[in-house]
Amino acid sequence: MTTLSDVTIIGGGILGLLTARECVLAGLNVTVMDKGQMGQESSWAGGGILLPLYPWRQPDAISQLVMHSLTLYPALIQDVFSSSGIDPECVQSGMLITKNPDVQDAIAWCTQHAITHSTPPKDLVNALTTTLLNPLWLPDIRQVRNPRLLQSVREDLIQKGVQFITDCELLEVRIQQQRVTSITTSTGHYAVQSLIVATGAWTGGLWQRLFPEQTTPPPAIRPIKGQMLLFDTPPGTLSAMVLDDAHYLIPRLDGKVLAGSTVEHSDFDKSTDAETKTKLTDFARQLLPALQTCPVIKHWAGVRPGTDQGIPYIGQHPELENVSMNAGHFRNGLAMAPASAQLLVDLLLKRPLKLSAEPYHYQSVH
Ligand SMILES: Cc1cc2nc3c(=O)[nH]c(=O)nc-3n(C[C@H](O)[C@H](O)[C@H](O)COP(=O)(O)OP(=O)(O)OC[C@H]3O[C@@H](n4cnc5c(N)ncnc54)[C@H](O)[C@@H]3O)c2cc1C
């Protein structure tokens, strides 16, 4: 049986990859396995907004990870861009939130977290057709282009010596004295030392299958589908991200505009449907009339790792000594990933913590 590295990470989404990066930077050798290719699931499908939607309505545990991630992103982007040559297109495009019935809470949150806010620029507002209610302009909010970020991190990890095993599904584990000693995958058996589960929306079901003898119930993570559209738009059509009620528009660096997203209970079904396409197209064209003449060129779906409050599980398995998880980031996995990865590896290596780990303990989230 092949013995894998110091650390074996299951799942090559943004959480698995950035956790691998933290491990390798700490001097550990790392293997990442994925049942498909690296970074092709939820992390690929998302909008890449580095801020939760209406963050002041979310639990403080989410703000803690997001705010710390925002401090880590600039160096991360610079490092992976320079080592991979792939630009993750992390752009400070700013975000306009058109309707804020709870504007006092919004302003209090911005003030607490030193997020600049002001009245929106006139040219941006003039390009839109919507009813404004206490509109809020957050000029510093950034976005990343998901597929490019994932490719960039993957290349960086290859250069750092991380081993990738693709098309390799974790199926079973062997447990001896409260430790996982080996795993069975679709491509063979491996001896493991430390196992990190970062399997996104699949984590709840996988946990149940892997650890049927454990008394702790599986993490409450379930698949929540999100559909997105891409408009073929000339550069300059939209200058900033716009959140209007439950939906948003995101202008990419090449000018193309994304419209998203839906929140649907699903069973790992990534199909798209015509009704949703019409709904999102109508939303986008009504909000930004310049899109009337721009065709929709892509329509896709991804499966988010949904939890009740959107708070992820970060930390050790409640019963098994050498198993941890980093999963359940629901709608904000890109925005929370750098801090989540750092927190988990700080816990594993018993390094000083930059954040309290308590809100993300198995027992706290569950
Ligand atoms: C439409 C949409 C819009 C979004 N917009 C945003 C946004 O603007 N900002 C933001 O921060 N977040 C956003 N998100 C959420 C974000 O994408 C997720 O929270 C994040 O991608 C979760 O990352 P992950 O690594 O946990 O999961 P994933 O990227 O899904 O990775 C999990 C990996 O585990 C692998 N895996 C599963 N089971 C096994 C197994 N048994 N063996 C081996 N491998 C396995 C899978 O193949 C997969 O590659 C959005 C999501 C969607 C779908």
The ligand as a Gaussian input file, in Angstrom:
#p B3LYP/6-31G(d) Opt

LIG

0 1
 C      -23.730000      30.054000      -8.327000
 C      -22.801000      30.247000      -7.166000
 C      -22.379000      31.541000      -6.833000
 C      -21.482000      31.739000      -5.788000
 N      -20.990000      32.992000      -5.551000
 C      -20.074000      33.173000      -4.574000
 C      -19.495000      34.457000      -4.380000
 O      -19.766000      35.410000      -5.119000
 N      -18.588000      34.608000      -3.367000
 C      -18.235000      33.560000      -2.540000
 O      -17.422000      33.754000      -1.644000
 N      -18.774000      32.338000      -2.714000
 C      -19.678000      32.120000      -3.704000
 N      -20.234000      30.881000      -3.898000
 C      -19.961000      29.827000      -2.904000
 C      -18.606000      29.202000      -3.107000
 O      -18.436000      28.911000      -4.464000
 C      -18.509000      27.940000      -2.225000
 O      -18.765000      28.258000      -0.886000
 C      -17.100000      27.341000      -2.319000
 O      -16.760000      27.141000      -3.646000
 C      -16.990000      26.020000      -1.564000
 O      -15.703000      25.506000      -1.817000
 P      -15.335000      24.018000      -1.442000
 O      -13.905000      23.854000      -1.740000
 O      -15.823000      23.708000      -0.081000
 O      -16.265000      23.133000      -2.416000
 P      -16.046000      22.648000      -3.950000
 O      -15.460000      23.711000      -4.780000
 O      -17.369000      22.093000      -4.391000
 O      -14.989000      21.519000      -3.797000
 C      -15.255000      20.276000      -3.183000
 C      -14.477000      19.223000      -3.952000
 O      -14.587000      17.975000      -3.269000
 C      -14.593000      16.949000      -4.244000
 N      -15.156000      15.733000      -3.634000
 C      -16.390000      15.567000      -3.137000
 N      -16.537000      14.315000      -2.638000
 C      -15.361000      13.672000      -2.854000
 C      -14.884000      12.347000      -2.570000
 N      -15.638000      11.420000      -1.971000
 N      -13.615000      12.026000      -2.943000
 C      -12.788000      12.931000      -3.560000
 N      -13.214000      14.194000      -3.834000
 C      -14.462000      14.566000      -3.492000
 C      -15.460000      17.525000      -5.355000
 O      -15.243000      16.882000      -6.590000
 C      -15.018000      18.997000      -5.360000
 O      -14.012000      19.264000      -6.311000
 C      -21.065000      30.631000      -4.982000
 C      -21.467000      29.347000      -5.326000
 C      -22.317000      29.147000      -6.416000
 C      -22.705000      27.748000      -6.799000

